[in-house]
Each structure stands twice: as C-alpha cells, then as structure tokens.
Amino acid sequence: MAHFPLQNTEMTGKTHKAQGYESAMAELEEIVADMEAGKLSLEDSLTAYKRGAELLTFCRARLEDAQQQVRVLEEGILKELPAGEA
C-alpha cells in the first residue's frame, strides 16, 4: 500500500505524516476551502497550492491503483463460468 511521503509545510509548520487516500482527500479539501475563503496570504497560498498539487498527484495515483485492481478482478475472478461448470 502506497503512502504519501512526509512533507513539511511552512504554512502550518507541521510535518505531514504518511497518509492514506481518505486523509489526503480531507487535507486537500481543507486547503481548497481555505484558499477559496481567502484566508491565506500570498506566500501561504503558494505553499498551499504546492501541497495541494502533491496531494492531488497522490490521490490520482491511488485511484489509478484501485482501478487497476478492479480490472484485474474483472478479467480474472469475476468472469462468468461456462454453463455446466457452476
């Protein structure tokens, strides 16, 4: 299972620990909300934008991994058995 790497952001001064898809999405949604609300200075907005781009890349990769796993299942395990083999 892939995890998002540790990141240190100047905006919050926090180190972001490895996280899964759901927590990455929650953090991305929070960043978007803060930016849309105009809560951030220009410098913090740039830092947040960079972090958001990293999170977006991570989330897309996790979704692609999940889609690949579904394709494997659909092509293998989930194929219908020919009549008489069930």
Biopython code that builds the backbone (N, CA, C, O; Angstrom):
import numpy as np
from Bio.PDB.StructureBuilder import StructureBuilder

atoms = [
    (1, "MET", "N", (0.844, -1.178, 0.000)),
    (1, "MET", "CA", (0.000, 0.000, 0.000)),
    (1, "MET", "C", (0.885, 1.235, 0.000)),
    (1, "MET", "O", (1.758, 1.374, 0.857)),
    (2, "ALA", "N", (0.670, 2.120, -0.939)),
    (2, "ALA", "CA", (1.485, 3.336, -1.042)),
    (2, "ALA", "C", (1.014, 4.368, -0.034)),
    (2, "ALA", "O", (-0.180, 4.489, 0.240)),
    (3, "HIS", "N", (1.951, 5.100, 0.505)),
    (3, "HIS", "CA", (1.631, 6.177, 1.428)),
    (3, "HIS", "C", (2.226, 7.460, 0.909)),
    (3, "HIS", "O", (3.242, 7.456, 0.212)),
    (4, "PHE", "N", (1.586, 8.560, 1.254)),
    (4, "PHE", "CA", (2.095, 9.856, 0.867)),
    (4, "PHE", "C", (3.326, 10.162, 1.703)),
    (4, "PHE", "O", (3.308, 9.935, 2.912)),
    (5, "PRO", "N", (4.384, 10.666, 1.105)),
    (5, "PRO", "CA", (5.617, 10.917, 1.844)),
    (5, "PRO", "C", (5.469, 12.026, 2.874)),
    (5, "PRO", "O", (4.537, 12.828, 2.818)),
    (6, "LEU", "N", (6.401, 12.056, 3.809)),
    (6, "LEU", "CA", (6.424, 13.123, 4.806)),
    (6, "LEU", "C", (6.653, 14.452, 4.115)),
    (6, "LEU", "O", (7.484, 14.555, 3.213)),
    (7, "GLN", "N", (5.936, 15.446, 4.528)),
    (7, "GLN", "CA", (6.079, 16.782, 3.968)),
    (7, "GLN", "C", (6.119, 17.784, 5.100)),
    (7, "GLN", "O", (5.396, 17.629, 6.084)),
    (8, "ASN", "N", (6.938, 18.795, 4.986)),
    (8, "ASN", "CA", (6.963, 19.870, 5.963)),
    (8, "ASN", "C", (6.475, 21.122, 5.257)),
    (8, "ASN", "O", (7.069, 21.554, 4.270)),
    (9, "THR", "N", (5.410, 21.698, 5.753)),
    (9, "THR", "CA", (4.888, 22.890, 5.109)),
    (9, "THR", "C", (5.157, 24.104, 5.967)),
    (9, "THR", "O", (4.992, 24.073, 7.187)),
    (10, "GLU", "N", (5.572, 25.169, 5.316)),
    (10, "GLU", "CA", (5.833, 26.417, 6.025)),
    (10, "GLU", "C", (4.534, 27.040, 6.504)),
    (10, "GLU", "O", (4.510, 27.750, 7.509)),
    (11, "MET", "N", (3.455, 26.773, 5.783)),
    (11, "MET", "CA", (2.176, 27.393, 6.085)),
    (11, "MET", "C", (1.710, 27.041, 7.501)),
    (11, "MET", "O", (1.242, 27.910, 8.237)),
    (12, "THR", "N", (1.837, 25.778, 7.875)),
    (12, "THR", "CA", (1.334, 25.353, 9.166)),
    (12, "THR", "C", (2.452, 25.019, 10.140)),
    (12, "THR", "O", (2.230, 24.942, 11.348)),
    (13, "GLY", "N", (3.646, 24.823, 9.614)),
    (13, "GLY", "CA", (4.753, 24.435, 10.456)),
    (13, "GLY", "C", (4.669, 22.993, 10.899)),
    (13, "GLY", "O", (5.458, 22.558, 11.739)),
    (14, "LYS", "N", (3.730, 22.241, 10.353)),
    (14, "LYS", "CA", (3.527, 20.850, 10.727)),
    (14, "LYS", "C", (4.253, 19.938, 9.742)),
    (14, "LYS", "O", (4.461, 20.290, 8.581)),
    (15, "THR", "N", (4.624, 18.787, 10.222)),
    (15, "THR", "CA", (5.119, 17.742, 9.344)),
    (15, "THR", "C", (3.954, 16.819, 9.066)),
    (15, "THR", "O", (3.309, 16.326, 9.991)),
    (16, "HIS", "N", (3.684, 16.583, 7.791)),
    (16, "HIS", "CA", (2.581, 15.707, 7.420)),
    (16, "HIS", "C", (3.096, 14.280, 7.377)),
    (16, "HIS", "O", (4.053, 13.977, 6.665)),
    (17, "LYS", "N", (2.465, 13.418, 8.133)),
    (17, "LYS", "CA", (2.866, 12.026, 8.187)),
    (17, "LYS", "C", (2.294, 11.285, 6.995)),
    (17, "LYS", "O", (1.379, 11.758, 6.321)),
    (18, "ALA", "N", (2.855, 10.114, 6.752)),
    (18, "ALA", "CA", (2.340, 9.267, 5.689)),
    (18, "ALA", "C", (0.847, 9.063, 5.918)),
    (18, "ALA", "O", (0.407, 8.871, 7.052)),
    (19, "GLN", "N", (0.081, 9.106, 4.853)),
    (19, "GLN", "CA", (-1.362, 9.027, 4.996)),
    (19, "GLN", "C", (-1.976, 8.257, 3.850)),
    (19, "GLN", "O", (-1.345, 8.030, 2.817)),
    (20, "GLY", "N", (-3.209, 7.862, 4.052)),
    (20, "GLY", "CA", (-3.942, 7.152, 3.030)),
    (20, "GLY", "C", (-4.771, 8.110, 2.185)),
    (20, "GLY", "O", (-4.739, 9.327, 2.369)),
    (21, "TYR", "N", (-5.505, 7.527, 1.262)),
    (21, "TYR", "CA", (-6.298, 8.306, 0.320)),
    (21, "TYR", "C", (-7.299, 9.220, 1.022)),
    (21, "TYR", "O", (-7.394, 10.405, 0.703)),
    (22, "GLU", "N", (-8.039, 8.670, 1.974)),
    (22, "GLU", "CA", (-9.101, 9.446, 2.621)),
    (22, "GLU", "C", (-8.550, 10.655, 3.365)),
    (22, "GLU", "O", (-9.111, 11.746, 3.269)),
    (23, "SER", "N", (-7.461, 10.477, 4.102)),
    (23, "SER", "CA", (-6.908, 11.619, 4.836)),
    (23, "SER", "C", (-6.259, 12.623, 3.886)),
    (23, "SER", "O", (-6.274, 13.825, 4.150)),
    (24, "ALA", "N", (-5.692, 12.138, 2.783)),
    (24, "ALA", "CA", (-5.132, 13.052, 1.785)),
    (24, "ALA", "C", (-6.237, 13.892, 1.154)),
    (24, "ALA", "O", (-6.065, 15.092, 0.939)),
    (25, "MET", "N", (-7.377, 13.257, 0.858)),
    (25, "MET", "CA", (-8.512, 13.994, 0.288)),
    (25, "MET", "C", (-9.046, 15.019, 1.280)),
    (25, "MET", "O", (-9.380, 16.140, 0.897)),
    (26, "ALA", "N", (-9.127, 14.639, 2.553)),
    (26, "ALA", "CA", (-9.617, 15.571, 3.574)),
    (26, "ALA", "C", (-8.688, 16.784, 3.678)),
    (26, "ALA", "O", (-9.151, 17.920, 3.787)),
    (27, "GLU", "N", (-7.391, 16.536, 3.644)),
    (27, "GLU", "CA", (-6.442, 17.652, 3.700)),
    (27, "GLU", "C", (-6.559, 18.528, 2.456)),
    (27, "GLU", "O", (-6.511, 19.754, 2.552)),
    (28, "LEU", "N", (-6.709, 17.908, 1.297)),
    (28, "LEU", "CA", (-6.868, 18.663, 0.054)),
    (28, "LEU", "C", (-8.132, 19.516, 0.089)),
    (28, "LEU", "O", (-8.106, 20.673, -0.330)),
    (29, "GLU", "N", (-9.226, 18.966, 0.579)),
    (29, "GLU", "CA", (-10.480, 19.723, 0.682)),
    (29, "GLU", "C", (-10.318, 20.914, 1.631)),
    (29, "GLU", "O", (-10.860, 21.990, 1.376)),
    (30, "GLU", "N", (-9.581, 20.725, 2.714)),
    (30, "GLU", "CA", (-9.335, 21.813, 3.659)),
    (30, "GLU", "C", (-8.501, 22.922, 3.015)),
    (30, "GLU", "O", (-8.770, 24.106, 3.213)),
    (31, "ILE", "N", (-7.499, 22.528, 2.251)),
    (31, "ILE", "CA", (-6.662, 23.516, 1.552)),
    (31, "ILE", "C", (-7.503, 24.317, 0.565)),
    (31, "ILE", "O", (-7.403, 25.542, 0.504)),
    (32, "VAL", "N", (-8.326, 23.621, -0.201)),
    (32, "VAL", "CA", (-9.177, 24.305, -1.189)),
    (32, "VAL", "C", (-10.126, 25.276, -0.494)),
    (32, "VAL", "O", (-10.300, 26.408, -0.944)),
    (33, "ALA", "N", (-10.734, 24.835, 0.596)),
    (33, "ALA", "CA", (-11.668, 25.703, 1.325)),
    (33, "ALA", "C", (-10.957, 26.948, 1.852)),
    (33, "ALA", "O", (-11.487, 28.054, 1.747)),
    (34, "ASP", "N", (-9.763, 26.776, 2.416)),
    (34, "ASP", "CA", (-9.000, 27.922, 2.926)),
    (34, "ASP", "C", (-8.640, 28.889, 1.807)),
    (34, "ASP", "O", (-8.729, 30.105, 1.977)),
    (35, "MET", "N", (-8.237, 28.349, 0.668)),
    (35, "MET", "CA", (-7.862, 29.211, -0.450)),
    (35, "MET", "C", (-9.082, 29.945, -1.004)),
    (35, "MET", "O", (-9.015, 31.137, -1.303)),
    (36, "GLU", "N", (-10.196, 29.226, -1.138)),
    (36, "GLU", "CA", (-11.409, 29.861, -1.662)),
    (36, "GLU", "C", (-11.941, 30.930, -0.722)),
    (36, "GLU", "O", (-12.532, 31.915, -1.165)),
    (37, "ALA", "N", (-11.734, 30.737, 0.575)),
    (37, "ALA", "CA", (-12.224, 31.696, 1.563)),
    (37, "ALA", "C", (-11.315, 32.913, 1.685)),
    (37, "ALA", "O", (-11.660, 33.883, 2.360)),
    (38, "GLY", "N", (-10.163, 32.866, 1.038)),
    (38, "GLY", "CA", (-9.237, 33.993, 1.099)),
    (38, "GLY", "C", (-8.548, 34.123, 2.442)),
    (38, "GLY", "O", (-8.153, 35.223, 2.830)),
    (39, "LYS", "N", (-8.395, 33.018, 3.161)),
    (39, "LYS", "CA", (-7.809, 33.042, 4.496)),
    (39, "LYS", "C", (-6.283, 33.116, 4.490)),
    (39, "LYS", "O", (-5.674, 33.358, 5.532)),
    (40, "LEU", "N", (-5.667, 32.915, 3.346)),
    (40, "LEU", "CA", (-4.219, 32.773, 3.295)),
    (40, "LEU", "C", (-3.544, 33.976, 2.650)),
    (40, "LEU", "O", (-4.094, 34.614, 1.752)),
    (41, "SER", "N", (-2.347, 34.267, 3.129)),
    (41, "SER", "CA", (-1.538, 35.304, 2.491)),
    (41, "SER", "C", (-1.055, 34.758, 1.151)),
    (41, "SER", "O", (-1.233, 33.575, 0.859)),
    (42, "LEU", "N", (-0.453, 35.607, 0.347)),
    (42, "LEU", "CA", (0.055, 35.179, -0.954)),
    (42, "LEU", "C", (1.080, 34.064, -0.791)),
    (42, "LEU", "O", (1.020, 33.055, -1.493)),
    (43, "GLU", "N", (2.014, 34.242, 0.126)),
    (43, "GLU", "CA", (3.052, 33.231, 0.340)),
    (43, "GLU", "C", (2.453, 31.908, 0.822)),
    (43, "GLU", "O", (2.825, 30.833, 0.352)),
    (44, "ASP", "N", (1.517, 32.011, 1.769)),
    (44, "ASP", "CA", (0.862, 30.801, 2.261)),
    (44, "ASP", "C", (0.008, 30.149, 1.172)),
    (44, "ASP", "O", (-0.115, 28.925, 1.127)),
    (45, "SER", "N", (-0.575, 30.963, 0.302)),
    (45, "SER", "CA", (-1.360, 30.425, -0.808)),
    (45, "SER", "C", (-0.478, 29.619, -1.753)),
    (45, "SER", "O", (-0.876, 28.556, -2.229)),
    (46, "LEU", "N", (0.714, 30.126, -2.022)),
    (46, "LEU", "CA", (1.640, 29.394, -2.896)),
    (46, "LEU", "C", (2.071, 28.076, -2.250)),
    (46, "LEU", "O", (2.142, 27.047, -2.923)),
    (47, "THR", "N", (2.354, 28.107, -0.962)),
    (47, "THR", "CA", (2.728, 26.897, -0.240)),
    (47, "THR", "C", (1.569, 25.900, -0.240)),
    (47, "THR", "O", (1.764, 24.703, -0.452)),
    (48, "ALA", "N", (0.375, 26.409, -0.003)),
    (48, "ALA", "CA", (-0.814, 25.557, -0.001)),
    (48, "ALA", "C", (-1.066, 24.974, -1.384)),
    (48, "ALA", "O", (-1.452, 23.812, -1.508)),
    (49, "TYR", "N", (-0.851, 25.769, -2.417)),
    (49, "TYR", "CA", (-1.040, 25.297, -3.785)),
    (49, "TYR", "C", (-0.087, 24.140, -4.088)),
    (49, "TYR", "O", (-0.483, 23.131, -4.670)),
    (50, "LYS", "N", (1.174, 24.304, -3.685)),
    (50, "LYS", "CA", (2.156, 23.239, -3.902)),
    (50, "LYS", "C", (1.749, 21.970, -3.161)),
    (50, "LYS", "O", (1.833, 20.873, -3.714)),
    (51, "ARG", "N", (1.314, 22.112, -1.925)),
    (51, "ARG", "CA", (0.879, 20.961, -1.141)),
    (51, "ARG", "C", (-0.347, 20.316, -1.786)),
    (51, "ARG", "O", (-0.453, 19.091, -1.858)),
    (52, "GLY", "N", (-1.263, 21.150, -2.249)),
    (52, "GLY", "CA", (-2.453, 20.628, -2.923)),
    (52, "GLY", "C", (-2.101, 19.849, -4.180)),
    (52, "GLY", "O", (-2.707, 18.814, -4.458)),
    (53, "ALA", "N", (-1.129, 20.336, -4.943)),
    (53, "ALA", "CA", (-0.696, 19.635, -6.150)),
    (53, "ALA", "C", (-0.091, 18.272, -5.787)),
    (53, "ALA", "O", (-0.322, 17.282, -6.482)),
    (54, "GLU", "N", (0.679, 18.229, -4.701)),
    (54, "GLU", "CA", (1.253, 16.960, -4.244)),
    (54, "GLU", "C", (0.144, 15.983, -3.834)),
    (54, "GLU", "O", (0.176, 14.803, -4.186)),
    (55, "LEU", "N", (-0.827, 16.492, -3.090)),
    (55, "LEU", "CA", (-1.934, 15.650, -2.648)),
    (55, "LEU", "C", (-2.757, 15.149, -3.829)),
    (55, "LEU", "O", (-3.183, 13.995, -3.851)),
    (56, "LEU", "N", (-2.977, 16.011, -4.800)),
    (56, "LEU", "CA", (-3.731, 15.627, -5.986)),
    (56, "LEU", "C", (-3.017, 14.508, -6.742)),
    (56, "LEU", "O", (-3.648, 13.541, -7.170)),
    (57, "THR", "N", (-1.711, 14.641, -6.901)),
    (57, "THR", "CA", (-0.926, 13.604, -7.569)),
    (57, "THR", "C", (-1.023, 12.285, -6.820)),
    (57, "THR", "O", (-1.199, 11.230, -7.429)),
    (58, "PHE", "N", (-0.909, 12.345, -5.489)),
    (58, "PHE", "CA", (-1.018, 11.153, -4.666)),
    (58, "PHE", "C", (-2.389, 10.501, -4.816)),
    (58, "PHE", "O", (-2.486, 9.290, -5.016)),
    (59, "CYS", "N", (-3.446, 11.302, -4.719)),
    (59, "CYS", "CA", (-4.810, 10.769, -4.800)),
    (59, "CYS", "C", (-5.079, 10.150, -6.164)),
    (59, "CYS", "O", (-5.683, 9.081, -6.253)),
    (60, "ARG", "N", (-4.638, 10.807, -7.216)),
    (60, "ARG", "CA", (-4.819, 10.244, -8.565)),
    (60, "ARG", "C", (-4.111, 8.904, -8.693)),
    (60, "ARG", "O", (-4.658, 7.966, -9.273)),
    (61, "ALA", "N", (-2.893, 8.807, -8.152)),
    (61, "ALA", "CA", (-2.142, 7.551, -8.221)),
    (61, "ALA", "C", (-2.861, 6.441, -7.460)),
    (61, "ALA", "O", (-2.920, 5.304, -7.927)),
    (62, "ARG", "N", (-3.406, 6.769, -6.289)),
    (62, "ARG", "CA", (-4.135, 5.762, -5.511)),
    (62, "ARG", "C", (-5.392, 5.312, -6.255)),
    (62, "ARG", "O", (-5.725, 4.127, -6.244)),
    (63, "LEU", "N", (-6.097, 6.254, -6.905)),
    (63, "LEU", "CA", (-7.287, 5.885, -7.673)),
    (63, "LEU", "C", (-6.922, 5.005, -8.861)),
    (63, "LEU", "O", (-7.624, 4.039, -9.161)),
    (64, "GLU", "N", (-5.825, 5.335, -9.537)),
    (64, "GLU", "CA", (-5.376, 4.512, -10.665)),
    (64, "GLU", "C", (-5.012, 3.110, -10.193)),
    (64, "GLU", "O", (-5.315, 2.132, -10.876)),
    (65, "ASP", "N", (-4.366, 3.001, -9.034)),
    (65, "ASP", "CA", (-4.048, 1.687, -8.466)),
    (65, "ASP", "C", (-5.325, 0.897, -8.195)),
    (65, "ASP", "O", (-5.406, -0.291, -8.510)),
    (66, "ALA", "N", (-6.314, 1.556, -7.615)),
    (66, "ALA", "CA", (-7.577, 0.890, -7.309)),
    (66, "ALA", "C", (-8.280, 0.444, -8.591)),
    (66, "ALA", "O", (-8.832, -0.655, -8.649)),
    (67, "GLN", "N", (-8.260, 1.295, -9.617)),
    (67, "GLN", "CA", (-8.888, 0.940, -10.891)),
    (67, "GLN", "C", (-8.192, -0.265, -11.517)),
    (67, "GLN", "O", (-8.845, -1.138, -12.088)),
    (68, "GLN", "N", (-6.871, -0.310, -11.407)),
    (68, "GLN", "CA", (-6.125, -1.446, -11.947)),
    (68, "GLN", "C", (-6.494, -2.731, -11.211)),
    (68, "GLN", "O", (-6.650, -3.784, -11.830)),
    (69, "GLN", "N", (-6.630, -2.643, -9.902)),
    (69, "GLN", "CA", (-7.017, -3.821, -9.126)),
    (69, "GLN", "C", (-8.406, -4.316, -9.528)),
    (69, "GLN", "O", (-8.639, -5.522, -9.611)),
    (70, "VAL", "N", (-9.324, -3.383, -9.777)),
    (70, "VAL", "CA", (-10.673, -3.760, -10.210)),
    (70, "VAL", "C", (-10.603, -4.436, -11.578)),
    (70, "VAL", "O", (-11.280, -5.437, -11.809)),
    (71, "ARG", "N", (-9.785, -3.892, -12.489)),
    (71, "ARG", "CA", (-9.649, -4.500, -13.821)),
    (71, "ARG", "C", (-9.124, -5.932, -13.705)),
    (71, "ARG", "O", (-9.615, -6.831, -14.387)),
    (72, "VAL", "N", (-8.135, -6.142, -12.848)),
    (72, "VAL", "CA", (-7.588, -7.483, -12.653)),
    (72, "VAL", "C", (-8.676, -8.423, -12.151)),
    (72, "VAL", "O", (-8.804, -9.549, -12.632)),
    (73, "LEU", "N", (-9.452, -7.958, -11.188)),
    (73, "LEU", "CA", (-10.537, -8.789, -10.665)),
    (73, "LEU", "C", (-11.579, -9.092, -11.733)),
    (73, "LEU", "O", (-12.046, -10.225, -11.848)),
    (74, "GLU", "N", (-11.938, -8.084, -12.509)),
    (74, "GLU", "CA", (-12.954, -8.280, -13.544)),
    (74, "GLU", "C", (-12.474, -9.240, -14.620)),
    (74, "GLU", "O", (-13.267, -10.016, -15.153)),
    (75, "GLU", "N", (-11.197, -9.202, -14.945)),
    (75, "GLU", "CA", (-10.657, -10.053, -16.003)),
    (75, "GLU", "C", (-10.376, -11.472, -15.523)),
    (75, "GLU", "O", (-10.279, -12.393, -16.334)),
    (76, "GLY", "N", (-10.248, -11.650, -14.243)),
    (76, "GLY", "CA", (-9.906, -12.965, -13.728)),
    (76, "GLY", "C", (-11.023, -13.588, -12.940)),
    (76, "GLY", "O", (-11.805, -14.379, -13.467)),
    (77, "ILE", "N", (-11.095, -13.241, -11.712)),
    (77, "ILE", "CA", (-12.000, -13.877, -10.754)),
    (77, "ILE", "C", (-13.465, -13.707, -11.131)),
    (77, "ILE", "O", (-14.255, -14.633, -10.949)),
    (78, "LEU", "N", (-13.838, -12.564, -11.645)),
    (78, "LEU", "CA", (-15.250, -12.273, -11.845)),
    (78, "LEU", "C", (-15.807, -12.722, -13.199)),
    (78, "LEU", "O", (-16.946, -12.397, -13.534)),
    (79, "LYS", "N", (-15.018, -13.463, -13.975)),
    (79, "LYS", "CA", (-15.539, -13.958, -15.241)),
    (79, "LYS", "C", (-16.623, -15.000, -14.976)),
    (79, "LYS", "O", (-16.523, -15.800, -14.046)),
    (80, "GLU", "N", (-17.648, -14.975, -15.802)),
    (80, "GLU", "CA", (-18.709, -15.962, -15.649)),
    (80, "GLU", "C", (-18.201, -17.316, -16.083)),
    (80, "GLU", "O", (-17.452, -17.436, -17.052)),
    (81, "LEU", "N", (-18.624, -18.348, -15.343)),
    (81, "LEU", "CA", (-18.275, -19.709, -15.696)),
    (81, "LEU", "C", (-19.188, -20.173, -16.818)),
    (81, "LEU", "O", (-20.370, -19.832, -16.847)),
    (82, "PRO", "N", (-18.636, -20.952, -17.742)),
    (82, "PRO", "CA", (-19.500, -21.513, -18.783)),
    (82, "PRO", "C", (-20.547, -22.438, -18.165)),
    (82, "PRO", "O", (-20.317, -23.006, -17.098)),
    (83, "ALA", "N", (-21.683, -22.590, -18.822)),
    (83, "ALA", "CA", (-22.779, -23.427, -18.316)),
    (83, "ALA", "C", (-22.266, -24.820, -18.029)),
    (83, "ALA", "O", (-21.500, -25.381, -18.811)),
    (84, "GLY", "N", (-22.690, -25.381, -16.902)),
    (84, "GLY", "CA", (-22.307, -26.738, -16.540)),
    (84, "GLY", "C", (-21.097, -26.802, -15.625)),
    (84, "GLY", "O", (-20.815, -27.866, -15.074)),
    (85, "GLU", "N", (-20.362, -25.691, -15.438)),
    (85, "GLU", "CA", (-19.186, -25.701, -14.566)),
    (85, "GLU", "C", (-19.501, -25.125, -13.193)),
    (85, "GLU", "O", (-18.644, -25.169, -12.310)),
    (86, "ALA", "N", (-20.682, -24.593, -12.985)),
    (86, "ALA", "CA", (-21.022, -23.954, -11.716)),
    (86, "ALA", "C", (-21.421, -24.962, -10.676)),
    (86, "ALA", "O", (-21.740, -24.591, -9.546)),
]
sb = StructureBuilder()
sb.init_structure("model")
sb.init_model(0)
sb.init_chain("A")
sb.init_seg("    ")
for serial, (resi, resn, name, xyz) in enumerate(atoms, 1):
    if name == "N":
        sb.init_residue(resn, " ", resi, " ")
    sb.init_atom(name, np.array(xyz, "f"), 0.0, 1.0, " ", f" {name:<3s}", serial, name[0])
structure = sb.get_structure()
